[in-house]
Amino acid sequence: MTTSESTSLLQVQHLAVRYGAAQSLFDVSIDIPVNSALAVLGSNGAGKSTLARALSGLVPPSGGRVIFDGKDISKWSPTKIRRAGLVHLPEGRGVFPALTVMENLRMALTTQRGGKDASLDHAFELFPVLGQRRKQLAGTLSGGEQQMLSLARALMVSPKLVIADEMSLGLAPKLVDVVFESLGKMREAGVAVLMIEQFASRALAFADQAIILQRGTVTWAGRAEDAGEELLHAYLGGATAA
Amino acid sequence: MLSYVLAGLGLGSIYAIAAGSLVITYVASGIFNLAFAAMAYSVARFYYFLLVEEDWAIIPAAIVSLFVFAPALGMFLYAVLFRHLRLRSTLVKLMATVGLSVALPPLINLWLEQPTDPTAPGLAPRPLATYDIFGSTINADQLATYIGLVVVLIVGVGLLRFTNVGLKVRALVDSEALTSLSGTSPGRVSLGVWAASATLAGLAGILIAPTAGLSVGSMTFLMSAAFAAVVAAKLRSLPLAVGVALLMGVATNVVQKYIDPSSDFGAAVVPSIPFAFMLLFLLFYALRGQAGDLVAGGALDRAIATQGGDPSVVSAVTGGSNRLILNPGVLAGVIFVGIVAFMPGMLDRFWSGLLAGGIAIAIALLSYTLVTGEGGMVWLSQITFAGGGAVLAAELVRNYEWDPLVAVLLGAVFIVPVGVIIGLLTIRLGNLYVALVTLTFGSLIQTLVFARDPFYNFGSGQPMPRPEFATTNDDFAYLGLAVFVILAILIVNVRRSTAGLAMSAVRFSENGAKTLGISVVQTKVLVSGLATYTAAVGGGFIAMNAGSTLPDSFNPTGGLVWLAVLVTMGARSNIAALIAGIMFVMMPQVFSTYVSHDYADVPIILFGLGALGLALHPEGVVIQTGNNIMKLFGRGRRTKAVVPPGTPGASGPSAHESGDVDATPGSPVSVEKITAGGQA
């Protein structure tokens, strides 16, 4: 094991992903140290969500390696990856719409041996509105409440790394604040975060490092504070860089 | 009255177990298990083996059959088949389960042999005890059925609602991807669902066997009737499925209080009741626009799914050449038809008779080439249209003394409106509903028409002579081959016509076709009409070849085998239809004559397994073999493929272009020139 592998929580080496005949990611390499945050930026169709899905095992890589916590997880199932401590909060309300709020939270705890009641109490403490709606079907919650439920499912299980894919998409500004506060709490608890975000400026303010994906390749990588407005405009255009 | 209700509840309970199992497996796996009857038969046959042939007691035989054999069967089928199907198209899923329904019963019979007595005992001890309930008598078999349903409901609802296992099943129904992201293995949950489904199928099979008989046919009829409850439940509401199933059972028996079931009218009405239920619910949902196929999983599941492998789409994409001369497909067709044309003169009378029968079936199979291959619709009633063509042509010959060939060719025209009406009724429904409706329609016509006199006539049907100029097997084979070639050329021309292009457009995307101004209704009705005519002509030829209509040969169960054979060979190839027809008739006889009579069913098993293989090779054996041959010839002159503009994955840099970019955040890359790259 190299020095960088020993300090890295997640190392992605030359990752490639295909959907059938279409290649979505080309030779992507990233490195996330323990308790750090990486912002992944890029326009629509750049491959950000594909990167998240490949890391969590939902789509198999067609090339490259993914090392998580010292283990090669490139060929692991999503279930095994989740059990290893990598939680993926997918784009677009990652909740089970036909299950109640309580059942959604119970599903998040299926891998946990004990202390389930304490975890549930913790979730309701973080998001009191979920406690009030515990018997309501998740599909009938508002968009913001669904995102809270999604975040609660991650916060209550103490993961090592959370991949948050467009968590603020379609939310009111106040609720976007709630999302960022929640992710901040995760970092305070020692959780590393890979953030895919439309609000580039907020994401860069939150993260330590950043990469810009363009047409499936990493076209810029560096410290988040080094990503100036001119660079973002060049890659993302005015709307997304805002 | 109470005795009728109680008897009806017994029948309804069996329907309810079947319908409930179908609904649960469908919502949990996205697969509508058309092989439910085959699984029911397999478990019931195993139970019969232990109980009767091995002299086991009822309880150990039931425990081993239902809780060891059935779950093992369900888990095995999941491992080898169902797990590959979840995100496939409805067409592939249906074809695969059709293949299973074809292959499984003969496989079981190959192992355990045909049951010696089709009236198998159920779960109650013999002689049957009787019980008096409020002045009405029920027997122990009925009591076992009630208990069976109550136990299934209590255990099923309890498991689903109040346990972690049930929670995981319901989560899987919502989204397989999210379930796996929650740390729960969807594979393990599905394994459990299919094990439970096989147990329920086995229970329904064991419970129905004492009254309906231990045969695939009786189980298929049970399944067809249960479809009505499943359709009523819109494929997904368990309480509604169970409720309607019980109601159907009660209605079927209560009607017999007022209508003598042994009368002609009663014999027609009683078995039609489940189908009347289905029709009512279908019309209700269709008029309200609520009868589309269930889309498996959530948005995330669909986002990570790739091409569904629809055979009607895949072969259109991968196969074919536009060259008129030296087109490999045309060449192969000419060569194969030439070989078949030589065969009658080289075979003795027996084998040339079989060949003529195979060609007649090939004509009927062309209807699947049209409706499934071109239209992309899963119709399971083509064999019924073939039977209709046979029966009508025989009646025209018998009553009006028409020439047999004219009766077949013109009589088929009168069957076309039936197909068109079914097409019109089902066009707004999803593919799965179409399959269920057409299979149920086939069962209904079998019961109401083919099994009634004067058409049935003790199973031999009405005489149907061959044309005077083709009375010998050889001549009739040539006549059949000529008609096949004419219809095949017609199909090829339709495929190349504007109407054919419209069919292709509708098959690929109905919404896309609508945006081009193509009428989906008009296109599908055209396909339905042509396919119905072709099937009816094929049926007429089958009857002419046999010299009689033989109504039992047009059973919908047989239609599933036809379809399995055809899709094994290729759903869009005319030559595949010819090969399939000939193999369907000749292969069992080849095995029976040259291998052993005991192995006569082996080809049927192979056809079923071939349809299962659709999950891996949607294009079918013929196209696949043709492609392999073309690859062999083209190996020496292969050049680098030119990727047309707009091809997915064609854009983006090649590996060597980006291979030396180290984009690790800790060590930022230096990018020489930053361009907006059209992304702004």
Interface residues (C-beta under 8 A of the other chain):
Chain A: S4 H14 A16 R18 Y19 G20 A21 A22 Q23 S24 F26 D27 V28 S29 I30 D31 I32 P33 L38 S43 A46 S49 R53 S56 G57 L58 V59 G63 S77 P78 T79 R82 R83 V87 H88 P90 E91 G92 G94 V95 F96 P97 A98 L99 E103 R106 M107 A108 T110 T111 R153 D208 Q209 A210 I211 Q214 R215 G216 T217 V218 T219 W220 A221 G222 R223 D226 L231 H233 A234 Y235 L236 G237 G238
Chain B: N164 L167 K168 R170 A171 V173 D174 S175 A177 L178 T179 S180 L181 S182 G183 T184 S185 P186 G298 A299 L300 A303 I304 T306 Q307 T647 P648 G649 S651 G652 P653 S654 A655 S658 G659 V661 D662 A663 T664 P665 G666 P668 V669 V671 I674 T675 A676 G677 Q679 A680
